[in-house]
Structure formats: structure tokens, C-alpha cells
């Protein structure tokens, strides 16, 4: 059911209690919501965001409780990701006179979503849409988390609609942050998976929105934040900070998976060499690591990564691939990278790791280092020398 969240402002979104994996990469143990909002002015009516395609009829039902969709004047797309634009085509058919409003960078995304031109209204910083007696203001906030993201603001009701920013995957039909169950873990997880890679853009957005007068934050997923909403901003402010860089020693993280201890022995020697050359070194056995949250910080703060794997069935082993996959959401571009590993038969793993590190845009200037079965004293000396060279290159 649609419900009024402020005078003539309605939540018209959809609840998705069943979803457990979102966007392939995220866990959603509490489901999610696709929040869409209807804002009525004296003269014009605007919808802020749509919903995932699967829920298009839910959106239409909620809208029809309030208006005939033909009365819709604007469909505002805070960003074009399909969980918020999946119902757009259907809605446009129901509301053919409605103008689609997007950020200036969203045009090509919109075109390729719909595979046609729709002559959208493009808006940017401080542009205003007059609805009659109330207005919607727009703020360009790129990379939060798509390049085309913008925030929408309704000053007359002091409501900020910040797209995915300040949202989370948490489905509770009570929707208000002070009514739903504890969603703090989902809120934290969402930032760290979705927004964390864009800390710099997050800080820019915080500069824009902090001085504004708003009483309610209405994100595109999860609870609506009305109970002291600035405390959520303070969390984002803290999470968006960079650690002080100047007084940090150069650091190398050595991560490995080892079937019989041989790749582990290489890891320890690389670490010794790097330490001897003055680097701060941390060594992680990926087989023993159970999603240690400190690792994420350590990886982002490190200047270099050495990643090792034994080779089984001509491949690196699963914990190593899982770790390498997790790097996609971390800022690792430009760090020094190297691969290593012991092998029995063919030894493909280090080369495959090296390719992945290059794909992640790490600086890989050292050949992947391999040892045949048990590393010899000479192999271990090569590992130490590699560690020393890595430390000097950080
Ligand atoms: Fe919820 Fe980036 O879409």
C-alpha cells in the first residue's frame, strides 16, 4: 500500500522480502526494498525512481491509489541502474506525457536501457523543477555509485532523496528507521560493498548535503531515515575518510593458499625479504581466513600485494580466486603486485594470478615466481630477494 511520508509525498515502492543475493555480488539476508516516491505539487506531479521490472505492477498499483498515471508530469531517475528503472518502460506507456528527468551523464545509459531516444530533461547542480508551491532541486553526485547518480531534494518538506546513498538492503514493511528491526549491520555492509570504492565522491557529496536543511532522508533501498538522520551522515563521514598516509611506513601484504606448506614457505621468505628492506609486512593464510573485516582495510591501505597459490588441476585454488574476486570492490589500482606459488606438475596458478592482478590494474613488474614442489635454498633466496625488491618498489 502507498503511504504518505510527508504532506503530499508518498512512498509507492515495492518490498522484496525474498531476495538473498543482490546484483550477484551482495548478500541480502533481510531482503530489500525498491523505494519510489510520488511528490505532488499544486500544478505538477513527479515520481522519483521506479522499481525493478519484476515489481512494475506493484508500482502501478501504488500509483493508482493516488493518481491516474496519466497525470504524472515527471519521472525522475536518480540513476539508471535497472533495480530503479526496470519499470520505466511500462510506466512510460501508462504515462506517455510524463517527461523523464535524468542527470546530464545519464543520457546514453537511458538510451541503451530503452533502446530508443526519449528526449529526457537533463538536469545538474542546482537545477530546479517547479511543481507549483514546491520544487525539486537536483545535485550531481557522480559515482555514488553509478557515474550518472544524482540526488533530489524537496526543500519545502526538507526531504533528501539520495538514490542508493545512505540506503541498505533491508526489507521491513514498517519502513521508518525508528520502527523497523535493527538494520545497522545491513547499513554498514551496504556502504562497504557499494560506496566504499567511491570514498572520494562520498566526501564531495557530504560537502554538498551537510549544510542543507533536511529532516528526512529517503533513499532508494531500505529504511527511511527520520530519527536524527544526521547520525547516518556522520557514519558515512567516518567511513569515507582516508587513513593518514604521511606517517605510514610502506606496507606489503602477502596472501597465500598452500596445500602442503611449500607456497607458505615461499610467502614467509618474501615477507622476510620485504621486512629486511624496511617494509611493514602482513602475511595472511587465505585458507585460515574467514572473511576478516580487517583484511579489507589492510588491503586498501597497503602499497603492495603478493598473492600466492599452489596449483591444483592447472588452476589457482578457490580461496585465492575468492580473494581476487573481492578486490573488484576495493581500490587497488596502482598498487605493486606480484604472484608466486609452488607446484608439482604444471604450475599455472602464479601466471593466472598475475593476469588477474594486471586486470585489476596493479603494477606488476616482477615475473611470477614459482618453485617446483619443495622450495630449495636457492628458491627461498629468490623469494627473499623478491621481497626486498618489492619493498624498494613500494
Ligand atoms: Fe539500487 Fe544502484 O541501484
Boltz pocket constraint, residues with backbone or C-beta under 6 A from the ligand:
constraints:
  - pocket:
      binder: B
      contacts: [[A, 79], [A, 81], [A, 83], [A, 84], [A, 145], [A, 146], [A, 164], [A, 220], [A, 221]]
      max_distance: 6.0
